[in-house]
Amino acid sequence: MTKPDYLDELEAEAIHILREVAGQFEKPALLFSGGKDSITLVRLAEKAFRPGKFPFPLVHIDTGHNFEETIRYRDEMVARIGEKLIVGHVQDDIDAGRVVEQKGKNASRNQLQTVTLLNTIARHQFDACIGGARRDEEKARAKERVFSVRDEFGQWNPKSQRPELWDLYNGKIHKGENVRVFPISNWTELDVWNYIRRENIPLPSIYFAHERDVITRNGQLMAASPFLNMDDEDVVQRKNVRFRTVGDMSCTAAVESYAFEIDDIIAEISASNISERGARMDDKVSEAAMEDRKKGGYF
């Protein structure tokens, strides 16, 4: 008998978690960013529930400052798989005065997503939100359980996480609470890339090396775009770059790269001593930046 590949074991665990969500919750949702981790979750959901429909919609929180390539990929993928997509727009909350857009050179809409996410959860009464967070992304992620309970205000308390012995997941919640679920919590960035290669999963083009106009800001290469508050100090250069993570264009940095194929990307990541989240400007605000946002309701 052939011993299962380690990717088979990770896949089986993730499928088990997705089916637990379907069995324990009344109105779950899969949070979809257009990034490789949430794309991997979609493939896992296909394996968990096909030939039936997903027992949850896909939910995208759109800052309005996304990469064009990501939005195009999202729409093409949803059309291909035939599943329901719900989009929450940060611009709607800005227009309604529920959030105030940041000013200044380093302004970003990234943190404004929290309000839109919580409003979307409340509007649709989701009791579980599936996401692609991994424990190797950032140290605050490692404090999560697979089923991570949020209170009626959407807030997370790292000291009140439930034990998950023997892969038993407790989805019982009080009215108004919800659970964030992380099926690929035990995966690494390299695991995701190896799985994408094995499954031949298409990705947005920005994950692969390409020529792009960039500026250097705070030591990071940022895509030159109308969403950056640029001034005379910002010198636009044409470089070969790719993005290790997908987010708001105002806070997601590129890396110089000639990794045009997936094998090149895997080799590049294997040799890197900088984490994937090292390319996110929003994580550099403080040592506890991610944890503070999570406590406030960020995914």
C-alpha atoms as a printed R data frame, in Angstrom:
    type eleno elety resid chain resno       x      y       z
1   ATOM     1    CA   MET     A     1   0.000  0.000   0.000
2   ATOM     2    CA   THR     A     2   1.377  3.378  -0.994
3   ATOM     3    CA   LYS     A     3   1.990  5.739   1.923
4   ATOM     4    CA   PRO     A     4  -0.058  8.953   1.554
5   ATOM     5    CA   ASP     A     5   1.849 12.035   0.456
6   ATOM     6    CA   TYR     A     6   2.026 14.758   3.143
7   ATOM     7    CA   LEU     A     7  -0.115 16.957   0.874
8   ATOM     8    CA   ASP     A     8  -2.758 14.218   0.900
9   ATOM     9    CA   GLU     A     9  -2.768 14.373   4.707
10  ATOM    10    CA   LEU     A    10  -3.098 18.159   4.761
11  ATOM    11    CA   GLU     A    11  -5.832 17.971   2.139
12  ATOM    12    CA   ALA     A    12  -7.765 15.332   4.095
13  ATOM    13    CA   GLU     A    13  -7.585 17.417   7.283
14  ATOM    14    CA   ALA     A    14  -8.842 20.527   5.464
15  ATOM    15    CA   ILE     A    15 -11.705 18.629   3.810
16  ATOM    16    CA   HIS     A    16 -12.704 17.204   7.198
17  ATOM    17    CA   ILE     A    17 -12.794 20.738   8.660
18  ATOM    18    CA   LEU     A    18 -14.882 22.075   5.759
19  ATOM    19    CA   ARG     A    19 -17.386 19.259   6.220
20  ATOM    20    CA   GLU     A    20 -17.490 19.977   9.965
21  ATOM    21    CA   VAL     A    21 -18.433 23.564   9.123
22  ATOM    22    CA   ALA     A    22 -21.210 22.376   6.827
23  ATOM    23    CA   GLY     A    23 -22.494 20.033   9.520
24  ATOM    24    CA   GLN     A    24 -22.311 22.352  12.535
25  ATOM    25    CA   PHE     A    25 -23.346 25.778  11.238
26  ATOM    26    CA   GLU     A    26 -26.552 27.121   9.697
27  ATOM    27    CA   LYS     A    27 -25.160 30.030   7.640
28  ATOM    28    CA   PRO     A    28 -21.443 29.672   6.914
29  ATOM    29    CA   ALA     A    29 -19.486 31.644   4.304
30  ATOM    30    CA   LEU     A    30 -16.087 31.314   2.660
31  ATOM    31    CA   LEU     A    31 -14.112 34.563   2.728
32  ATOM    32    CA   PHE     A    32 -12.465 34.963  -0.663
33  ATOM    33    CA   SER     A    33  -9.704 37.519  -1.261
34  ATOM    34    CA   GLY     A    34  -8.530 36.389  -4.678
35  ATOM    35    CA   GLY     A    35  -5.259 35.311  -3.079
36  ATOM    36    CA   LYS     A    36  -3.617 31.907  -3.379
37  ATOM    37    CA   ASP     A    37  -4.772 30.706   0.062
38  ATOM    38    CA   SER     A    38  -8.456 31.409  -0.543
39  ATOM    39    CA   ILE     A    39  -8.112 29.984  -4.065
40  ATOM    40    CA   THR     A    40  -6.734 26.820  -2.468
41  ATOM    41    CA   LEU     A    41  -9.768 26.765  -0.153
42  ATOM    42    CA   VAL     A    42 -12.054 26.849  -3.187
43  ATOM    43    CA   ARG     A    43 -10.286 23.797  -4.642
44  ATOM    44    CA   LEU     A    44 -10.605 22.013  -1.280
45  ATOM    45    CA   ALA     A    45 -14.312 22.905  -1.147
46  ATOM    46    CA   GLU     A    46 -14.750 21.418  -4.610
47  ATOM    47    CA   LYS     A    47 -13.202 18.187  -3.352
48  ATOM    48    CA   ALA     A    48 -15.309 18.254  -0.182
49  ATOM    49    CA   PHE     A    49 -18.730 18.910  -1.763
50  ATOM    50    CA   ARG     A    50 -18.781 18.160  -5.487
51  ATOM    51    CA   PRO     A    51 -20.807 17.153  -7.421
52  ATOM    52    CA   GLY     A    52 -23.146 19.181  -5.180
53  ATOM    53    CA   LYS     A    53 -23.110 22.941  -4.694
54  ATOM    54    CA   PHE     A    54 -21.078 24.530  -1.930
55  ATOM    55    CA   PRO     A    55 -23.093 24.820   1.309
56  ATOM    56    CA   PHE     A    56 -21.934 28.430   1.594
57  ATOM    57    CA   PRO     A    57 -21.406 31.492  -0.608
58  ATOM    58    CA   LEU     A    58 -18.062 33.128  -1.338
59  ATOM    59    CA   VAL     A    59 -17.693 36.550   0.315
60  ATOM    60    CA   HIS     A    60 -15.232 39.178  -0.880
61  ATOM    61    CA   ILE     A    61 -14.566 42.398   1.021
62  ATOM    62    CA   ASP     A    62 -13.598 44.837  -1.731
63  ATOM    63    CA   THR     A    63 -11.583 47.874  -0.668
64  ATOM    64    CA   GLY     A    64 -12.002 49.465  -4.086
65  ATOM    65    CA   HIS     A    65  -8.202 49.584  -4.278
66  ATOM    66    CA   ASN     A    66  -7.627 46.001  -5.337
67  ATOM    67    CA   PHE     A    67  -5.328 44.843  -8.096
68  ATOM    68    CA   GLU     A    68  -7.236 44.720 -11.372
69  ATOM    69    CA   GLU     A    69  -5.794 41.262 -12.030
70  ATOM    70    CA   THR     A    70  -7.309 39.977  -8.765
71  ATOM    71    CA   ILE     A    71 -10.817 41.237  -9.473
72  ATOM    72    CA   ARG     A    72 -10.704 39.857 -13.016
73  ATOM    73    CA   TYR     A    73  -9.579 36.466 -11.695
74  ATOM    74    CA   ARG     A    74 -12.345 36.496  -9.053
75  ATOM    75    CA   ASP     A    75 -15.096 37.137 -11.563
76  ATOM    76    CA   GLU     A    76 -13.779 34.569 -14.050
77  ATOM    77    CA   MET     A    77 -13.418 31.928 -11.327
78  ATOM    78    CA   VAL     A    78 -16.925 32.488  -9.939
79  ATOM    79    CA   ALA     A    79 -18.365 32.179 -13.448
80  ATOM    80    CA   ARG     A    80 -16.393 28.973 -14.004
81  ATOM    81    CA   ILE     A    81 -17.352 27.187 -10.775
82  ATOM    82    CA   GLY     A    82 -20.958 28.467 -10.730
83  ATOM    83    CA   GLU     A    83 -21.068 29.441  -7.045
84  ATOM    84    CA   LYS     A    84 -22.653 32.460  -5.358
85  ATOM    85    CA   LEU     A    85 -20.489 35.538  -4.690
86  ATOM    86    CA   ILE     A    86 -21.354 38.248  -2.159
87  ATOM    87    CA   VAL     A    87 -19.264 41.442  -2.282
88  ATOM    88    CA   GLY     A    88 -19.015 43.910   0.577
89  ATOM    89    CA   HIS     A    89 -17.750 47.309  -0.568
90  ATOM    90    CA   VAL     A    90 -15.603 49.503   1.698
91  ATOM    91    CA   GLN     A    91 -16.677 52.485  -0.425
92  ATOM    92    CA   ASP     A    92 -20.271 51.996   0.780
93  ATOM    93    CA   ASP     A    93 -19.150 52.404   4.406
94  ATOM    94    CA   ILE     A    94 -17.091 55.477   3.502
95  ATOM    95    CA   ASP     A    95 -20.071 57.030   1.721
96  ATOM    96    CA   ALA     A    96 -22.349 56.259   4.693
97  ATOM    97    CA   GLY     A    97 -19.918 57.839   7.165
98  ATOM    98    CA   ARG     A    98 -19.343 54.581   9.054
99  ATOM    99    CA   VAL     A    99 -15.584 54.828   8.425
100 ATOM   100    CA   VAL     A   100 -13.297 57.734   7.617
101 ATOM   101    CA   GLU     A   101 -10.789 57.363   4.845
102 ATOM   102    CA   GLN     A   102  -7.191 57.875   5.926
103 ATOM   103    CA   LYS     A   103  -5.206 60.886   4.756
104 ATOM   104    CA   GLY     A   104  -1.526 61.397   4.141
105 ATOM   105    CA   LYS     A   105   1.190 59.774   2.099
106 ATOM   106    CA   ASN     A   106   0.828 56.290   3.617
107 ATOM   107    CA   ALA     A   107  -2.982 56.262   3.667
108 ATOM   108    CA   SER     A   108  -4.568 52.873   3.093
109 ATOM   109    CA   ARG     A   109  -8.046 51.401   3.064
110 ATOM   110    CA   ASN     A   110  -6.824 48.068   4.389
111 ATOM   111    CA   GLN     A   111  -7.831 48.620   8.010
112 ATOM   112    CA   LEU     A   112 -11.237 49.927   6.939
113 ATOM   113    CA   GLN     A   113 -12.112 46.402   5.778
114 ATOM   114    CA   THR     A   114 -12.920 45.364   9.348
115 ATOM   115    CA   VAL     A   115 -16.087 47.478   9.512
116 ATOM   116    CA   THR     A   116 -17.253 46.257   6.103
117 ATOM   117    CA   LEU     A   117 -16.549 42.639   7.057
118 ATOM   118    CA   LEU     A   118 -18.497 42.905  10.329
119 ATOM   119    CA   ASN     A   119 -21.393 44.677   8.584
120 ATOM   120    CA   THR     A   120 -21.482 41.967   5.900
121 ATOM   121    CA   ILE     A   121 -21.487 39.209   8.533
122 ATOM   122    CA   ALA     A   122 -24.324 40.920  10.425
123 ATOM   123    CA   ARG     A   123 -26.364 41.681   7.295
124 ATOM   124    CA   HIS     A   124 -26.302 38.062   6.110
125 ATOM   125    CA   GLN     A   125 -26.287 36.579   9.634
126 ATOM   126    CA   PHE     A   126 -23.264 34.381   8.952
127 ATOM   127    CA   ASP     A   127 -22.414 32.200  11.939
128 ATOM   128    CA   ALA     A   128 -19.111 30.906  10.540
129 ATOM   129    CA   CYS     A   129 -16.592 32.468   8.166
130 ATOM   130    CA   ILE     A   130 -13.993 30.218   6.537
131 ATOM   131    CA   GLY     A   131 -10.637 31.806   5.759
132 ATOM   132    CA   GLY     A   132  -7.214 30.918   4.446
133 ATOM   133    CA   ALA     A   133  -5.071 32.092   7.368
134 ATOM   134    CA   ARG     A   134  -1.989 29.981   8.123
135 ATOM   135    CA   ARG     A   135  -0.003 29.818  11.340
136 ATOM   136    CA   ASP     A   136   3.298 30.574   9.606
137 ATOM   137    CA   GLU     A   137   2.063 33.915   8.237
138 ATOM   138    CA   GLU     A   138   2.453 36.040  11.360
139 ATOM   139    CA   LYS     A   139   2.870 35.263  15.058
140 ATOM   140    CA   ALA     A   140  -0.627 36.415  16.031
141 ATOM   141    CA   ARG     A   141  -2.043 33.790  13.647
142 ATOM   142    CA   ALA     A   142  -0.391 31.046  15.723
143 ATOM   143    CA   LYS     A   143  -2.650 31.913  18.679
144 ATOM   144    CA   GLU     A   144  -5.740 30.930  16.717
145 ATOM   145    CA   ARG     A   145  -7.562 27.638  16.935
146 ATOM   146    CA   VAL     A   146  -9.054 26.046  13.826
147 ATOM   147    CA   PHE     A   147 -12.483 27.126  15.133
148 ATOM   148    CA   SER     A   148 -11.829 30.637  16.481
149 ATOM   149    CA   VAL     A   149 -14.805 32.166  18.305
150 ATOM   150    CA   ARG     A   150 -15.680 35.848  17.943
151 ATOM   151    CA   ASP     A   151 -18.047 37.613  20.342
152 ATOM   152    CA   GLU     A   152 -21.229 39.488  19.396
153 ATOM   153    CA   PHE     A   153 -19.100 42.512  18.457
154 ATOM   154    CA   GLY     A   154 -16.861 40.457  16.172
155 ATOM   155    CA   GLN     A   155 -13.937 40.723  18.583
156 ATOM   156    CA   TRP     A   156 -11.344 38.028  19.258
157 ATOM   157    CA   ASN     A   157  -9.922 37.182  22.678
158 ATOM   158    CA   PRO     A   158  -6.765 35.042  22.414
159 ATOM   159    CA   LYS     A   159  -7.211 33.936  26.049
160 ATOM   160    CA   SER     A   160 -10.613 32.359  25.476
161 ATOM   161    CA   GLN     A   161  -9.777 29.905  22.714
162 ATOM   162    CA   ARG     A   162 -11.279 26.425  22.993
163 ATOM   163    CA   PRO     A   163  -9.211 23.221  23.179
164 ATOM   164    CA   GLU     A   164  -9.255 21.089  20.036
165 ATOM   165    CA   LEU     A   165  -8.091 17.677  21.182
166 ATOM   166    CA   TRP     A   166  -8.219 14.710  18.787
167 ATOM   167    CA   ASP     A   167  -9.403 16.949  15.949
168 ATOM   168    CA   LEU     A   168 -12.721 17.605  17.675
169 ATOM   169    CA   TYR     A   169 -14.094 21.047  16.847
170 ATOM   170    CA   ASN     A   170 -16.654 22.800  19.024
171 ATOM   171    CA   GLY     A   171 -18.899 25.053  16.969
172 ATOM   172    CA   LYS     A   172 -21.452 25.866  19.674
173 ATOM   173    CA   ILE     A   173 -21.977 29.623  19.959
174 ATOM   174    CA   HIS     A   174 -24.422 32.068  21.514
175 ATOM   175    CA   LYS     A   175 -26.724 34.244  19.438
176 ATOM   176    CA   GLY     A   176 -24.752 37.038  17.754
177 ATOM   177    CA   GLU     A   177 -21.405 35.264  17.999
178 ATOM   178    CA   ASN     A   178 -19.628 33.773  15.018
179 ATOM   179    CA   VAL     A   179 -16.686 31.492  14.380
180 ATOM   180    CA   ARG     A   180 -13.749 32.089  12.056
181 ATOM   181    CA   VAL     A   181 -12.580 28.759  10.657
182 ATOM   182    CA   PHE     A   182  -9.090 28.062   9.288
183 ATOM   183    CA   PRO     A   183  -8.936 24.748   7.381
184 ATOM   184    CA   ILE     A   184  -5.339 25.287   6.208
185 ATOM   185    CA   SER     A   185  -4.075 26.489   9.565
186 ATOM   186    CA   ASN     A   186  -1.437 23.730   9.614
187 ATOM   187    CA   TRP     A   187  -0.154 24.488   6.106
188 ATOM   188    CA   THR     A   188   2.880 26.622   5.285
189 ATOM   189    CA   GLU     A   189   3.368 28.968   2.356
190 ATOM   190    CA   LEU     A   190   5.439 26.279   0.649
191 ATOM   191    CA   ASP     A   191   2.742 23.679   1.284
192 ATOM   192    CA   VAL     A   192   0.218 25.916  -0.479
193 ATOM   193    CA   TRP     A   193   2.504 26.407  -3.459
194 ATOM   194    CA   ASN     A   194   3.296 22.685  -3.704
195 ATOM   195    CA   TYR     A   195  -0.430 21.918  -3.573
196 ATOM   196    CA   ILE     A   196  -1.173 24.511  -6.262
197 ATOM   197    CA   ARG     A   197   1.503 22.907  -8.443
198 ATOM   198    CA   ARG     A   198   0.169 19.396  -7.820
199 ATOM   199    CA   GLU     A   199  -3.431 20.411  -8.517
200 ATOM   200    CA   ASN     A   200  -2.500 22.671 -11.432
201 ATOM   201    CA   ILE     A   201  -4.595 25.514  -9.984
202 ATOM   202    CA   PRO     A   202  -4.606 28.753 -12.024
203 ATOM   203    CA   LEU     A   203  -3.701 31.947 -10.167
204 ATOM   204    CA   PRO     A   204  -3.872 35.710 -10.758
205 ATOM   205    CA   SER     A   205  -0.970 36.780 -12.941
206 ATOM   206    CA   ILE     A   206   0.514 39.097 -10.285
207 ATOM   207    CA   TYR     A   207   1.885 36.061  -8.422
208 ATOM   208    CA   PHE     A   208   4.343 35.520 -11.283
209 ATOM   209    CA   ALA     A   209   7.212 37.779 -12.314
210 ATOM   210    CA   HIS     A   210   6.222 40.559 -14.691
211 ATOM   211    CA   GLU     A   211   7.317 44.073 -15.601
212 ATOM   212    CA   ARG     A   212   5.557 46.802 -13.636
213 ATOM   213    CA   ASP     A   213   5.989 50.464 -12.723
214 ATOM   214    CA   VAL     A   214   6.921 50.677  -9.042
215 ATOM   215    CA   ILE     A   215   8.125 53.186  -6.502
216 ATOM   216    CA   THR     A   216  10.231 52.591  -3.400
217 ATOM   217    CA   ARG     A   217   8.449 53.558  -0.196
218 ATOM   218    CA   ASN     A   218   9.604 52.742   3.328
219 ATOM   219    CA   GLY     A   219  12.123 50.345   1.823
220 ATOM   220    CA   GLN     A   220   9.441 48.421  -0.094
221 ATOM   221    CA   LEU     A   221   8.545 48.263  -3.781
222 ATOM   222    CA   MET     A   222   4.963 49.458  -4.259
223 ATOM   223    CA   ALA     A   223   2.995 49.245  -7.485
224 ATOM   224    CA   ALA     A   224   2.606 52.747  -8.910
225 ATOM   225    CA   SER     A   225  -1.135 53.318  -9.003
226 ATOM   226    CA   PRO     A   226  -3.758 56.059  -8.562
227 ATOM   227    CA   PHE     A   227  -4.432 54.616  -5.092
228 ATOM   228    CA   LEU     A   228  -1.021 55.691  -3.777
229 ATOM   229    CA   ASN     A   229  -0.650 59.268  -2.624
230 ATOM   230    CA   MET     A   230   2.467 60.002  -4.673
231 ATOM   231    CA   ASP     A   231   4.483 63.187  -4.681
232 ATOM   232    CA   ASP     A   232   7.675 64.529  -6.273
233 ATOM   233    CA   GLU     A   233   9.835 62.337  -4.021
234 ATOM   234    CA   ASP     A   234   8.374 59.175  -5.543
235 ATOM   235    CA   VAL     A   235  10.458 58.045  -8.509
236 ATOM   236    CA   VAL     A   236   8.710 55.595 -10.801
237 ATOM   237    CA   GLN     A   237  10.889 52.745 -12.067
238 ATOM   238    CA   ARG     A   238  10.169 49.792 -14.324
239 ATOM   239    CA   LYS     A   239  11.175 46.513 -12.666
240 ATOM   240    CA   ASN     A   240  10.591 42.792 -12.858
241 ATOM   241    CA   VAL     A   241   8.495 42.025  -9.787
242 ATOM   242    CA   ARG     A   242   5.906 39.659  -8.402
243 ATOM   243    CA   PHE     A   243   3.639 39.674  -5.339
244 ATOM   244    CA   ARG     A   244   3.837 37.010  -2.629
245 ATOM   245    CA   THR     A   245   0.527 38.085  -1.124
246 ATOM   246    CA   VAL     A   246  -2.564 39.795  -2.507
247 ATOM   247    CA   GLY     A   247  -4.191 42.709  -0.727
248 ATOM   248    CA   ASP     A   248  -5.034 46.381  -1.013
249 ATOM   249    CA   MET     A   249  -2.662 48.048  -3.510
250 ATOM   250    CA   SER     A   250  -1.873 50.763  -0.972
251 ATOM   251    CA   CYS     A   251  -0.244 48.334   1.480
252 ATOM   252    CA   THR     A   252   0.918 45.319  -0.545
253 ATOM   253    CA   ALA     A   253   4.550 45.413  -1.621
254 ATOM   254    CA   ALA     A   254   6.206 43.561  -4.464
255 ATOM   255    CA   VAL     A   255   9.514 41.709  -4.536
256 ATOM   256    CA   GLU     A   256  12.018 41.855  -7.362
257 ATOM   257    CA   SER     A   257  11.797 38.515  -9.086
258 ATOM   258    CA   TYR     A   258  12.476 36.525 -12.232
259 ATOM   259    CA   ALA     A   259  10.270 33.643 -11.104
260 ATOM   260    CA   PHE     A   260   8.085 33.279 -14.179
261 ATOM   261    CA   GLU     A   261   7.067 29.666 -13.490
262 ATOM   262    CA   ILE     A   262   5.725 27.935 -10.407
263 ATOM   263    CA   ASP     A   263   8.887 25.857  -9.902
264 ATOM   264    CA   ASP     A   264  10.898 29.085  -9.877
265 ATOM   265    CA   ILE     A   265   8.559 30.544  -7.228
266 ATOM   266    CA   ILE     A   266   8.923 27.479  -5.008
267 ATOM   267    CA   ALA     A   267  12.718 27.686  -5.287
268 ATOM   268    CA   GLU     A   268  12.631 31.423  -4.538
269 ATOM   269    CA   ILE     A   269  10.480 30.987  -1.429
270 ATOM   270    CA   SER     A   270  12.623 28.101  -0.194
271 ATOM   271    CA   ALA     A   271  15.697 30.356  -0.282
272 ATOM   272    CA   SER     A   272  13.993 33.417   1.236
273 ATOM   273    CA   ASN     A   273  14.586 34.488   4.845
274 ATOM   274    CA   ILE     A   274  11.715 37.018   4.777
275 ATOM   275    CA   SER     A   275   8.196 35.915   5.629
276 ATOM   276    CA   GLU     A   276   5.304 36.354   3.239
277 ATOM   277    CA   ARG     A   277   3.754 39.004   5.513
278 ATOM   278    CA   GLY     A   278   7.019 40.936   5.310
279 ATOM   279    CA   ALA     A   279   5.582 42.395   2.110
280 ATOM   280    CA   ARG     A   280   2.587 43.898   3.900
281 ATOM   281    CA   MET     A   281   3.045 47.504   5.013
282 ATOM   282    CA   ASP     A   282   0.129 47.264   7.464
283 ATOM   283    CA   ASP     A   283   1.961 44.638   9.535
284 ATOM   284    CA   LYS     A   284   4.875 47.002  10.125
285 ATOM   285    CA   VAL     A   285   2.926 49.518  12.198
286 ATOM   286    CA   SER     A   286   3.880 47.782  15.460
287 ATOM   287    CA   GLU     A   287   4.956 44.420  16.855
288 ATOM   288    CA   ALA     A   288   1.330 43.644  17.681
289 ATOM   289    CA   ALA     A   289  -0.269 45.194  14.591
290 ATOM   290    CA   MET     A   290  -1.988 42.026  13.397
291 ATOM   291    CA   GLU     A   291  -3.126 40.982  16.874
292 ATOM   292    CA   ASP     A   292  -4.619 44.421  17.551
293 ATOM   293    CA   ARG     A   293  -6.593 44.296  14.286
294 ATOM   294    CA   LYS     A   294  -7.807 40.784  15.004
295 ATOM   295    CA   LYS     A   295  -9.058 41.813  18.436
296 ATOM   296    CA   GLY     A   296 -11.067 44.533  16.712
297 ATOM   297    CA   GLY     A   297 -12.718 42.137  14.269
298 ATOM   298    CA   TYR     A   298 -10.188 41.798  11.425
299 ATOM   299    CA   PHE     A   299 -10.099 38.332   9.946
